[in-house]
Amino acid sequence: MITTLTLNPALDLTLTVNQFIPEDRNRVESARKDPGGKGFNVSRVVKRLGYPTTAIGFLGGHAGQEVIQYLKDEGIYVWHISTQAETRVNVTISSLAKVQQTKFNQKGPRILKSEWSAMVNLLKQVIDHAGMFVVSGSLPPGLPSDIYASLIEMAKKSNPKLQVVVDADGDALKFASEARPFLIKPNLHELSRLVGRSLD
């Protein structure tokens, strides 16, 4: 079982226009909604490849309910902790004429201490039955940058055979790497920031 964790999920709204013109009225040719967040995306791919997966995340409000429904429609089982604040909505403007995309990503809702405690209790129940645990994506306001490292240490104590995979950036990746997960998956820019120099 591949279990994924998305601490800062989103409802992704993609608006397609013929040509994006700033400071003018742009007519939308099509609109699409998808569950967003790196961990959820991992679960979606794993499911399409025919492997079992469980997705875990913070979700709140109408946008959060939409994310849950979209994942369930894809046959993905979702464990979630409800947040008082609404799940963020990220907007992408896709231009057909220039084949360009402009993204507007929100920070996400602030996670309360009570919500985090509920998440830790949930993870303790779930990771004992996981073969691989994927933690990925940005961190929402209210959580410290070493939170992935803490989760790695908790997972190792609870399930020593568990393989933990991390896809993160900045300090979150730095601290997580020091906790020695099974695998990290930085892109070139994230790896350059991790080692403190430009890489070819």
C-alpha positions in Angstrom: 0.0 0.0 0.0 1.3 3.4 -1.0 0.0 6.1 1.4 0.4 9.7 0.5 0.2 12.8 2.7 -0.8 16.3 1.4 -0.7 18.9 4.1 -1.5 21.8 1.8 -3.9 20.5 -0.8 -5.9 22.7 -3.3 -8.8 22.7 -5.6 -7.1 23.4 -9.0 -9.1 25.6 -11.3 -7.8 25.8 -14.9 -9.3 28.5 -17.2 -8.4 28.2 -20.9 -8.5 31.3 -23.1 -7.5 31.9 -26.7 -5.0 34.5 -25.7 -4.4 36.0 -22.2 -4.5 39.8 -22.4 -3.6 41.6 -19.1 -6.0 44.4 -18.1 -8.6 43.4 -20.6 -11.6 41.1 -20.6 -10.6 37.5 -21.4 -13.3 35.1 -22.5 -13.0 31.6 -21.1 -13.2 28.8 -23.7 -13.2 26.0 -21.1 -12.9 25.5 -17.4 -11.7 22.4 -15.5 -11.4 21.5 -11.8 -9.0 18.9 -10.4 -7.8 17.8 -6.9 -4.5 19.6 -6.3 -1.5 18.9 -4.1 1.6 16.8 -4.8 0.6 13.9 -2.6 -2.9 13.7 -4.1 -1.3 13.7 -7.6 1.0 10.8 -6.5 -2.1 8.8 -5.4 -3.9 9.5 -8.7 -0.9 8.2 -10.7 -0.5 5.2 -8.5 -4.2 4.3 -8.8 -4.0 4.7 -12.6 -1.0 2.3 -12.6 -3.1 -0.3 -10.8 -1.7 -0.2 -7.3 -3.5 0.3 -4.1 -3.2 3.8 -2.5 -4.6 5.8 0.3 -4.6 9.6 0.3 -4.4 11.7 3.5 -4.7 15.5 3.9 -6.2 18.5 5.5 -9.5 19.5 3.8 -12.1 22.1 4.6 -15.1 23.9 3.4 -16.8 23.6 0.0 -13.6 23.4 -1.9 -12.3 20.6 0.4 -15.5 18.6 -0.2 -15.0 19.0 -4.0 -11.5 17.7 -3.7 -12.7 14.6 -1.7 -15.4 13.9 -4.3 -13.0 14.2 -7.3 -10.6 11.8 -5.6 -13.4 9.3 -4.8 -14.6 9.5 -8.4 -11.1 8.2 -9.3 -11.4 5.3 -6.9 -9.0 6.8 -4.3 -9.8 6.3 -0.6 -9.4 9.5 1.3 -8.6 10.0 5.0 -8.9 13.7 5.9 -8.8 16.0 8.8 -11.4 18.8 8.5 -10.1 22.3 8.9 -12.0 25.3 10.1 -10.7 27.3 7.1 -11.5 26.7 3.5 -9.2 24.6 1.3 -7.3 26.9 -1.0 -8.2 27.3 -4.7 -5.3 27.7 -7.1 -6.1 29.2 -10.5 -4.2 28.6 -13.7 -4.8 30.7 -16.9 -3.9 28.7 -19.9 -3.4 30.6 -23.2 -3.9 28.6 -26.4 -2.3 31.2 -28.7 1.1 31.3 -27.0 0.9 28.0 -25.3 1.5 29.7 -21.9 0.3 29.2 -18.4 0.0 31.8 -15.7 -0.5 30.4 -12.1 -2.0 32.0 -9.0 -1.3 29.8 -6.0 -2.7 30.7 -2.5 -0.8 30.1 0.7 -3.4 27.8 2.1 -5.4 27.9 5.4 -3.6 28.2 8.7 -3.5 24.9 10.5 -4.6 25.0 14.2 -2.9 23.0 16.9 -6.0 20.9 17.4 -6.1 20.1 13.7 -2.4 19.0 13.7 -3.0 16.8 16.8 -5.8 15.1 15.0 -3.6 14.5 12.0 -0.8 13.0 14.0 -3.3 10.6 15.7 -4.7 9.6 12.2 -1.2 9.0 10.8 -0.2 6.8 13.7 -3.2 4.6 12.8 -2.5 4.5 9.1 1.3 4.2 8.6 1.5 0.9 10.5 -0.3 -0.7 7.5 1.6 1.2 4.7 4.5 -0.2 2.7 5.5 3.3 1.4 4.7 6.7 2.8 5.0 9.7 0.5 5.0 13.2 2.0 5.1 16.0 -0.5 4.2 19.5 -1.3 4.3 22.9 0.3 3.5 23.4 4.0 0.5 25.4 5.1 0.8 28.4 7.5 0.9 27.3 11.1 3.3 24.3 10.6 7.1 24.5 11.2 9.5 23.8 8.4 10.9 20.7 10.2 7.5 19.0 10.2 8.4 16.5 7.5 11.5 15.5 9.5 9.3 14.9 12.6 6.9 12.7 10.6 9.9 10.7 9.2 11.1 10.0 12.7 7.6 9.1 13.9 7.1 6.8 11.0 10.5 5.0 11.6 9.6 4.3 15.2 6.1 3.1 14.4 7.0 1.0 11.3 10.7 0.4 10.9 10.3 -1.2 7.5 8.3 1.7 6.1 9.9 3.4 3.1 9.4 7.2 3.4 9.6 9.4 0.2 9.9 13.2 0.4 9.1 15.7 -2.3 9.6 19.2 -0.9 11.6 22.4 -1.2 13.6 24.8 0.9 14.0 24.2 4.6 11.3 21.5 4.6 13.5 19.4 2.2 16.7 20.3 4.2 15.3 19.1 7.5 13.6 16.1 6.0 16.9 15.0 4.3 18.7 15.1 7.6 16.1 12.7 9.0 17.3 10.2 6.4 14.2 9.1 4.5 14.3 6.3 2.0 14.2 8.7 -1.0 14.0 12.4 -1.8 12.8 13.6 -5.2 14.0 17.2 -5.8 14.0 18.8 -9.2 17.1 20.6 -10.3 16.2 24.0 -8.7 15.2 22.3 -5.4 18.4 20.3 -5.4 20.5 23.5 -6.1 18.9 25.2 -3.2 19.5 22.2 -1.0 23.2 22.0 -1.7 23.6 25.8 -1.8 25.0 26.2 -5.3 24.0 26.1 -8.9 23.9 22.8 -10.6 24.1 22.0 -14.3 
